[in-house]
Amino acid sequence: MIVASHREERTRISTERFFIKHDLPYNELHLTNDKTLLFKNCVAIVDDAPHILDEAKKSGLICTGLKWPWNKNTEHALFNNLEEVLYFILEELDLV
């Protein structure tokens, strides 16, 4: 799993600690303001920003994320927790 965050490079250690604390596996961590640069290597995008999800959809990727007040009125499949997000992706890939 590739994780991309808009955070600054100086937050890398605290970001990695967050993933370890919450038992969230990842293979790569990219700290960048332009997550769309990573789309060519992806099958699915999980994000909470509507504009990122819009770009992922335009690229033909599975796009989903967590539901928040700022994105709840979008057309994207949004969920209350990461387990639901994972199940959605697995369904989209016909793996369940």
N, CA, C and O atoms as a GROMACS GRO file, in nm:
protein
  384
    1MET      N    1   0.083  -0.115   0.000
    1MET     CA    2   0.000   0.000   0.000
    1MET      C    3   0.089   0.123   0.000
    1MET      O    4   0.185   0.132   0.077
    2ILE      N    5   0.057   0.217  -0.086
    2ILE     CA    6   0.127   0.345  -0.093
    2ILE      C    7   0.041   0.448  -0.021
    2ILE      O    8  -0.078   0.461  -0.050
    3VAL      N    9   0.100   0.520   0.072
    3VAL     CA   10   0.030   0.624   0.145
    3VAL      C   11   0.088   0.758   0.102
    3VAL      O   12   0.210   0.776   0.098
    4ALA      N   13  -0.001   0.851   0.070
    4ALA     CA   14   0.041   0.987   0.036
    4ALA      C   15  -0.031   1.084   0.128
    4ALA      O   16  -0.151   1.071   0.153
    5SER      N   17   0.043   1.180   0.176
    5SER     CA   18  -0.014   1.281   0.263
    5SER      C   19   0.036   1.417   0.220
    5SER      O   20   0.147   1.431   0.168
    6HIS      N   21  -0.046   1.518   0.242
    6HIS     CA   22  -0.005   1.654   0.208
    6HIS      C   23   0.085   1.715   0.316
    6HIS      O   24   0.122   1.832   0.306
    7ARG      N   25   0.120   1.639   0.415
    7ARG     CA   26   0.204   1.688   0.524
    7ARG      C   27   0.345   1.719   0.476
    7ARG      O   28   0.390   1.671   0.372
    8GLU      N   29   0.413   1.800   0.554
    8GLU     CA   30   0.550   1.837   0.522
    8GLU      C   31   0.647   1.726   0.562
    8GLU      O   32   0.617   1.644   0.650
    9GLU      N   33   0.761   1.723   0.498
    9GLU     CA   34   0.862   1.619   0.522
    9GLU      C   35   0.902   1.612   0.670
    9GLU      O   36   0.932   1.504   0.720
   10ARG      N   37   0.902   1.724   0.739
   10ARG     CA   38   0.942   1.725   0.880
   10ARG      C   39   0.847   1.645   0.968
   10ARG      O   40   0.880   1.618   1.084
   11THR      N   41   0.730   1.608   0.916
   11THR     CA   42   0.633   1.530   0.995
   11THR      C   43   0.641   1.380   0.966
   11THR      O   44   0.558   1.303   1.015
   12ARG      N   45   0.739   1.337   0.889
   12ARG     CA   46   0.749   1.196   0.849
   12ARG      C   47   0.750   1.102   0.971
   12ARG      O   48   0.674   1.005   0.973
   13ILE      N   49   0.832   1.129   1.070
   13ILE     CA   50   0.843   1.038   1.184
   13ILE      C   51   0.711   1.030   1.260
   13ILE      O   52   0.668   0.921   1.296
   14SER      N   53   0.647   1.143   1.286
   14SER     CA   54   0.519   1.138   1.358
   14SER      C   55   0.411   1.070   1.275
   14SER      O   56   0.323   1.004   1.330
   15THR      N   57   0.416   1.086   1.144
   15THR     CA   58   0.319   1.019   1.056
   15THR      C   59   0.341   0.868   1.060
   15THR      O   60   0.245   0.791   1.070
   16GLU      N   61   0.465   0.826   1.053
   16GLU     CA   62   0.496   0.683   1.061
   16GLU      C   63   0.455   0.625   1.196
   16GLU      O   64   0.405   0.513   1.203
   17ARG      N   65   0.476   0.700   1.302
   17ARG     CA   66   0.433   0.655   1.436
   17ARG      C   67   0.281   0.636   1.442
   17ARG      O   68   0.232   0.542   1.504
   18PHE      N   69   0.208   0.726   1.378
   18PHE     CA   70   0.062   0.716   1.374
   18PHE      C   71   0.020   0.584   1.309
   18PHE      O   72  -0.068   0.514   1.361
   19PHE      N   73   0.081   0.551   1.196
   19PHE     CA   74   0.047   0.426   1.127
   19PHE      C   75   0.081   0.304   1.212
   19PHE      O   76   0.005   0.208   1.215
   20ILE      N   77   0.193   0.307   1.279
   20ILE     CA   78   0.232   0.195   1.365
   20ILE      C   79   0.134   0.184   1.482
   20ILE      O   80   0.088   0.074   1.514
   21LYS      N   81   0.104   0.295   1.546
   21LYS     CA   82   0.014   0.296   1.661
   21LYS      C   83  -0.123   0.237   1.626
   21LYS      O   84  -0.182   0.166   1.707
   22HIS      N   85  -0.172   0.268   1.505
   22HIS     CA   86  -0.305   0.224   1.463
   22HIS      C   87  -0.300   0.098   1.377
   22HIS      O   88  -0.400   0.060   1.316
   23ASP      N   89  -0.183   0.034   1.373
   23ASP     CA   90  -0.166  -0.093   1.301
   23ASP      C   91  -0.212  -0.082   1.156
   23ASP      O   92  -0.283  -0.168   1.105
   24LEU      N   93  -0.170   0.026   1.090
   24LEU     CA   94  -0.204   0.049   0.949
   24LEU      C   95  -0.081   0.019   0.865
   24LEU      O   96   0.015   0.096   0.865
   25PRO      N   97  -0.083  -0.092   0.792
   25PRO     CA   98   0.035  -0.128   0.713
   25PRO      C   99   0.049  -0.040   0.589
   25PRO      O  100  -0.049   0.010   0.533
   26TYR      N  101   0.173  -0.021   0.547
   26TYR     CA  102   0.202   0.053   0.424
   26TYR      C  103   0.339   0.010   0.374
   26TYR      O  104   0.424  -0.035   0.450
   27ASN      N  105   0.358   0.026   0.244
   27ASN     CA  106   0.487  -0.006   0.183
   27ASN      C  107   0.570   0.119   0.159
   27ASN      O  108   0.693   0.119   0.172
   28GLU      N  109   0.500   0.227   0.122
   28GLU     CA  110   0.568   0.353   0.092
   28GLU      C  111   0.488   0.467   0.153
   28GLU      O  112   0.365   0.463   0.160
   29LEU      N  113   0.559   0.571   0.198
   29LEU     CA  114   0.496   0.692   0.248
   29LEU      C  115   0.550   0.810   0.168
   29LEU      O  116   0.670   0.836   0.169
   30HIS      N  117   0.461   0.879   0.100
   30HIS     CA  118   0.498   0.997   0.021
   30HIS      C  119   0.435   1.119   0.085
   30HIS      O  120   0.314   1.122   0.110
   31LEU      N  121   0.516   1.219   0.112
   31LEU     CA  122   0.468   1.345   0.164
   31LEU      C  123   0.478   1.446   0.051
   31LEU      O  124   0.587   1.490   0.015
   32THR      N  125   0.362   1.481  -0.004
   32THR     CA  126   0.359   1.564  -0.124
   32THR      C  127   0.230   1.645  -0.130
   32THR      O  128   0.128   1.604  -0.076
   33ASN      N  129   0.237   1.758  -0.195
   33ASN     CA  130   0.117   1.838  -0.215
   33ASN      C  131   0.038   1.794  -0.338
   33ASN      O  132  -0.077   1.834  -0.354
   34ASP      N  133   0.098   1.713  -0.425
   34ASP     CA  134   0.029   1.668  -0.546
   34ASP      C  135   0.021   1.516  -0.548
   34ASP      O  136   0.106   1.449  -0.607
   35LYS      N  137  -0.081   1.463  -0.485
   35LYS     CA  138  -0.100   1.319  -0.477
   35LYS      C  139  -0.131   1.257  -0.612
   35LYS      O  140  -0.110   1.137  -0.632
   36THR      N  141  -0.179   1.336  -0.706
   36THR     CA  142  -0.215   1.281  -0.837
   36THR      C  143  -0.092   1.227  -0.911
   36THR      O  144  -0.107   1.147  -1.003
   37LEU      N  145   0.027   1.269  -0.872
   37LEU     CA  146   0.149   1.217  -0.935
   37LEU      C  147   0.166   1.067  -0.911
   37LEU      O  148   0.237   1.000  -0.986
   38LEU      N  149   0.101   1.015  -0.809
   38LEU     CA  150   0.113   0.874  -0.775
   38LEU      C  151   0.004   0.787  -0.838
   38LEU      O  152   0.009   0.665  -0.825
   39PHE      N  153  -0.092   0.846  -0.906
   39PHE     CA  154  -0.206   0.771  -0.959
   39PHE      C  155  -0.165   0.660  -1.055
   39PHE      O  156  -0.231   0.556  -1.060
   40LYS      N  157  -0.059   0.680  -1.132
   40LYS     CA  158  -0.022   0.580  -1.233
   40LYS      C  159   0.015   0.446  -1.170
   40LYS      O  160   0.012   0.343  -1.238
   41ASN      N  161   0.049   0.445  -1.043
   41ASN     CA  162   0.089   0.323  -0.974
   41ASN      C  163  -0.024   0.265  -0.888
   41ASN      O  164   0.000   0.174  -0.808
   42CYS      N  165  -0.145   0.315  -0.903
   42CYS     CA  166  -0.253   0.279  -0.812
   42CYS      C  167  -0.370   0.211  -0.882
   42CYS      O  168  -0.391   0.227  -1.002
   43VAL      N  169  -0.443   0.137  -0.804
   43VAL     CA  170  -0.570   0.077  -0.847
   43VAL      C  171  -0.685   0.147  -0.777
   43VAL      O  172  -0.793   0.163  -0.834
   44ALA      N  173  -0.660   0.190  -0.653
   44ALA     CA  174  -0.763   0.255  -0.572
   44ALA      C  175  -0.702   0.373  -0.496
   44ALA      O  176  -0.585   0.371  -0.459
   45ILE      N  177  -0.785   0.473  -0.475
   45ILE     CA  178  -0.746   0.591  -0.399
   45ILE      C  179  -0.840   0.605  -0.281
   45ILE      O  180  -0.962   0.600  -0.297
   46VAL      N  181  -0.782   0.623  -0.163
   46VAL     CA  182  -0.860   0.651  -0.042
   46VAL      C  183  -0.819   0.790   0.004
   46VAL      O  184  -0.703   0.811   0.041
   47ASP      N  185  -0.913   0.883   0.004
   47ASP     CA  186  -0.881   1.020   0.041
   47ASP      C  187  -1.007   1.086   0.094
   47ASP      O  188  -1.117   1.038   0.070
   48ASP      N  189  -0.990   1.197   0.165
   48ASP     CA  190  -1.107   1.269   0.213
   48ASP      C  191  -1.130   1.399   0.137
   48ASP      O  192  -1.228   1.470   0.163
   49ALA      N  193  -1.042   1.432   0.044
   49ALA     CA  194  -1.055   1.555  -0.034
   49ALA      C  195  -1.134   1.529  -0.162
   49ALA      O  196  -1.092   1.449  -0.245
   50PRO      N  197  -1.248   1.596  -0.178
   50PRO     CA  198  -1.329   1.574  -0.298
   50PRO      C  199  -1.252   1.595  -0.429
   50PRO      O  200  -1.274   1.520  -0.524
   51HIS      N  201  -1.164   1.694  -0.436
   51HIS     CA  202  -1.093   1.718  -0.562
   51HIS      C  203  -0.997   1.604  -0.596
   51HIS      O  204  -0.977   1.574  -0.713
   52ILE      N  205  -0.938   1.539  -0.496
   52ILE     CA  206  -0.852   1.424  -0.522
   52ILE      C  207  -0.936   1.306  -0.570
   52ILE      O  208  -0.898   1.237  -0.664
   53LEU      N  209  -1.049   1.284  -0.505
   53LEU     CA  210  -1.139   1.176  -0.548
   53LEU      C  211  -1.192   1.201  -0.688
   53LEU      O  212  -1.206   1.108  -0.767
   54ASP      N  213  -1.222   1.326  -0.721
   54ASP     CA  214  -1.267   1.360  -0.857
   54ASP      C  215  -1.159   1.325  -0.959
   54ASP      O  216  -1.189   1.266  -1.064
   55GLU      N  217  -1.035   1.360  -0.930
   55GLU     CA  218  -0.924   1.331  -1.022
   55GLU      C  219  -0.902   1.180  -1.034
   55GLU      O  220  -0.873   1.130  -1.143
   56ALA      N  221  -0.916   1.108  -0.924
   56ALA     CA  222  -0.900   0.962  -0.928
   56ALA      C  223  -1.009   0.901  -1.015
   56ALA      O  224  -0.981   0.810  -1.094
   57LYS      N  225  -1.130   0.948  -1.002
   57LYS     CA  226  -1.240   0.897  -1.084
   57LYS      C  227  -1.214   0.923  -1.232
   57LYS      O  228  -1.237   0.835  -1.315
   58LYS      N  229  -1.166   1.042  -1.265
   58LYS     CA  230  -1.133   1.076  -1.404
   58LYS      C  231  -1.025   0.982  -1.459
   58LYS      O  232  -1.022   0.953  -1.579
   59SER      N  233  -0.937   0.936  -1.370
   59SER     CA  234  -0.829   0.845  -1.410
   59SER      C  235  -0.873   0.700  -1.414
   59SER      O  236  -0.793   0.612  -1.447
   60GLY      N  237  -0.999   0.674  -1.382
   60GLY     CA  238  -1.051   0.538  -1.387
   60GLY      C  239  -1.018   0.453  -1.266
   60GLY      O  240  -1.028   0.331  -1.272
   61LEU      N  241  -0.978   0.516  -1.157
   61LEU     CA  242  -0.941   0.444  -1.037
   61LEU      C  243  -1.062   0.424  -0.945
   61LEU      O  244  -1.158   0.501  -0.950
   62ILE      N  245  -1.056   0.323  -0.863
   62ILE     CA  246  -1.154   0.308  -0.756
   62ILE      C  247  -1.126   0.422  -0.659
   62ILE      O  248  -1.012   0.442  -0.617
   63CYS      N  249  -1.229   0.496  -0.623
   63CYS     CA  250  -1.207   0.608  -0.532
   63CYS      C  251  -1.309   0.604  -0.419
   63CYS      O  252  -1.429   0.585  -0.441
   64THR      N  253  -1.259   0.621  -0.299
   64THR     CA  254  -1.340   0.615  -0.179
   64THR      C  255  -1.268   0.688  -0.068
   64THR      O  256  -1.155   0.735  -0.086
   65GLY      N  257  -1.332   0.698   0.046
   65GLY     CA  258  -1.268   0.762   0.160
   65GLY      C  259  -1.358   0.763   0.280
   65GLY      O  260  -1.465   0.703   0.283
   66LEU      N  261  -1.310   0.833   0.381
   66LEU     CA  262  -1.388   0.849   0.503
   66LEU      C  263  -1.481   0.970   0.490
   66LEU      O  264  -1.446   1.071   0.430
   67LYS      N  265  -1.598   0.956   0.547
   67LYS     CA  266  -1.700   1.061   0.540
   67LYS      C  267  -1.673   1.166   0.647
   67LYS      O  268  -1.658   1.135   0.766
   68TRP      N  269  -1.666   1.291   0.604
   68TRP     CA  270  -1.646   1.406   0.692
   68TRP      C  271  -1.745   1.516   0.652
   68TRP      O  272  -1.803   1.509   0.544
   69PRO      N  273  -1.765   1.616   0.735
   69PRO     CA  274  -1.859   1.724   0.700
   69PRO      C  275  -1.828   1.792   0.567
   69PRO      O  276  -1.919   1.833   0.495
   70TRP      N  277  -1.698   1.806   0.534
   70TRP     CA  278  -1.661   1.879   0.412
   70TRP      C  279  -1.676   1.795   0.285
   70TRP      O  280  -1.667   1.850   0.175
   71ASN      N  281  -1.697   1.664   0.296
   71ASN     CA  282  -1.707   1.584   0.174
   71ASN      C  283  -1.834   1.500   0.166
   71ASN      O  284  -1.853   1.427   0.068
   72LYS      N  285  -1.920   1.508   0.265
   72LYS     CA  286  -2.035   1.417   0.272
   72LYS      C  287  -2.135   1.436   0.158
   72LYS      O  288  -2.216   1.347   0.133
   73ASN      N  289  -2.132   1.547   0.090
   73ASN     CA  290  -2.228   1.573  -0.017
   73ASN      C  291  -2.171   1.548  -0.156
   73ASN      O  292  -2.223   1.600  -0.255
   74THR      N  293  -2.065   1.470  -0.165
   74THR     CA  294  -2.009   1.436  -0.296
   74THR      C  295  -2.074   1.309  -0.347
   74THR      O  296  -2.147   1.242  -0.274
   75GLU      N  297  -2.046   1.275  -0.471
   75GLU     CA  298  -2.102   1.154  -0.532
   75GLU      C  299  -2.017   1.030  -0.503
   75GLU      O  300  -2.051   0.920  -0.547
   76HIS      N  301  -1.908   1.046  -0.432
   76HIS     CA  302  -1.816   0.936  -0.406
   76HIS      C  303  -1.865   0.847  -0.292
   76HIS      O  304  -1.938   0.891  -0.203
   77ALA      N  305  -1.824   0.721  -0.298
   77ALA     CA  306  -1.857   0.626  -0.192
   77ALA      C  307  -1.771   0.659  -0.070
   77ALA      O  308  -1.649   0.642  -0.072
   78LEU      N  309  -1.834   0.707   0.034
   78LEU     CA  310  -1.764   0.746   0.156
   78LEU      C  311  -1.819   0.667   0.274
   78LEU      O  312  -1.937   0.634   0.278
   79PHE      N  313  -1.731   0.638   0.370
   79PHE     CA  314  -1.769   0.548   0.478
   79PHE      C  315  -1.727   0.605   0.613
   79PHE      O  316  -1.652   0.701   0.621
   80ASN      N  317  -1.779   0.543   0.718
   80ASN     CA  318  -1.754   0.589   0.854
   80ASN      C  319  -1.625   0.537   0.915
   80ASN      O  320  -1.576   0.592   1.014
   81ASN      N  321  -1.568   0.430   0.858
   81ASN     CA  322  -1.445   0.375   0.913
   81ASN      C  323  -1.365   0.303   0.804
   81ASN      O  324  -1.416   0.277   0.695
   82LEU      N  325  -1.241   0.272   0.836
   82LEU     CA  326  -1.152   0.212   0.736
   82LEU      C  327  -1.189   0.068   0.703
   82LEU      O  328  -1.158   0.022   0.593
   83GLU      N  329  -1.254  -0.002   0.794
   83GLU     CA  330  -1.299  -0.138   0.763
   83GLU      C  331  -1.402  -0.136   0.650
   83GLU      O  332  -1.397  -0.219   0.559
   84GLU      N  333  -1.494  -0.039   0.655
   84GLU     CA  334  -1.593  -0.026   0.548
   84GLU      C  335  -1.527   0.015   0.416
   84GLU      O  336  -1.567  -0.032   0.309
   85VAL      N  337  -1.427   0.100   0.425
   85VAL     CA  338  -1.353   0.142   0.305
   85VAL      C  339  -1.286   0.020   0.241
   85VAL      O  340  -1.296   0.000   0.120
   86LEU      N  341  -1.219  -0.060   0.322
   86LEU     CA  342  -1.152  -0.179   0.272
   86LEU      C  343  -1.251  -0.276   0.208
   86LEU      O  344  -1.224  -0.329   0.100
   87TYR      N  345  -1.364  -0.298   0.271
   87TYR     CA  346  -1.464  -0.389   0.215
   87TYR      C  347  -1.514  -0.338   0.080
   87TYR      O  348  -1.533  -0.416  -0.013
   88PHE      N  349  -1.536  -0.207   0.070
   88PHE     CA  350  -1.580  -0.148  -0.057
   88PHE      C  351  -1.477  -0.174  -0.167
   88PHE      O  352  -1.513  -0.214  -0.278
   89ILE      N  353  -1.350  -0.152  -0.137
   89ILE     CA  354  -1.245  -0.174  -0.237
   89ILE      C  355  -1.241  -0.321  -0.277
   89ILE      O  356  -1.232  -0.353  -0.396
   90LEU      N  357  -1.247  -0.409  -0.181
   90LEU     CA  358  -1.245  -0.552  -0.212
   90LEU      C  359  -1.364  -0.592  -0.298
   90LEU      O  360  -1.351  -0.674  -0.389
   91GLU      N  361  -1.480  -0.534  -0.270
   91GLU     CA  362  -1.598  -0.560  -0.355
   91GLU      C  363  -1.576  -0.510  -0.497
   91GLU      O  364  -1.609  -0.580  -0.593
   92GLU      N  365  -1.522  -0.391  -0.510
   92GLU     CA  366  -1.496  -0.334  -0.642
   92GLU      C  367  -1.397  -0.419  -0.722
   92GLU      O  368  -1.403  -0.424  -0.844
   93LEU      N  369  -1.308  -0.485  -0.652
   93LEU     CA  370  -1.208  -0.572  -0.717
   93LEU      C  371  -1.257  -0.715  -0.730
   93LEU      O  372  -1.182  -0.803  -0.774
   94ASP      N  373  -1.383  -0.739  -0.692
   94ASP     CA  374  -1.443  -0.874  -0.694
   94ASP      C  375  -1.363  -0.973  -0.612
   94ASP      O  376  -1.344  -1.087  -0.654
   95LEU      N  377  -1.316  -0.930  -0.495
   95LEU     CA  378  -1.237  -1.017  -0.409
   95LEU      C  379  -1.316  -1.065  -0.287
   95LEU      O  380  -1.261  -1.133  -0.200
   96VAL      N  381  -1.445  -1.031  -0.281
   96VAL     CA  382  -1.531  -1.082  -0.171
   96VAL      C  383  -1.655  -1.145  -0.230
   96VAL      O  384  -1.741  -1.194  -0.156
   0.00000   0.00000   0.00000
